Amino acid sequence: MKHILFTLKGCPHYKLDDEADIRNCLVNAAVMSQATLLDITSYKFSPLGVTAVALLAESHISIHTWPEKNMAVCDVFTCGSHTMPESAVRYMYDYLEAHEIVSSQFIRPLDEDPHGTLE
């Protein structure tokens, strides 16, 4: 299971404050990651910002926007060898016209150790 946490910086204000556009971004990111989209939920804050989550059969994609800071905080979490979460991240970076990305990628193993330690 791969989990990519990332912040997109330098995005245009209007891209980050449009709920329909953010939802569209998540739909396309799910397609780009070759994941199965189950549902999307979103919320438009007043006066600014959008939060949205795409529920995937393979986990989720989320975004939280701060238009006043030209920034979005996101994550793509997928399981299955067929998924390509890096493609979703790249798509979101391009779609939201970011100028900078700060990211970390984690491999989230499923193991039988209740304490989560690796052997």
Secondary structure by P-SEA (a helix, b strand, c coil): cbbbbbbbccccccccccaaaaaaaaaaaaaaacccccbbbbbbccccbbbbbbbccccbbbbbbccccccccbbbbbbcccccaaaaaaaaaaaaccccccccccccccccccccccc
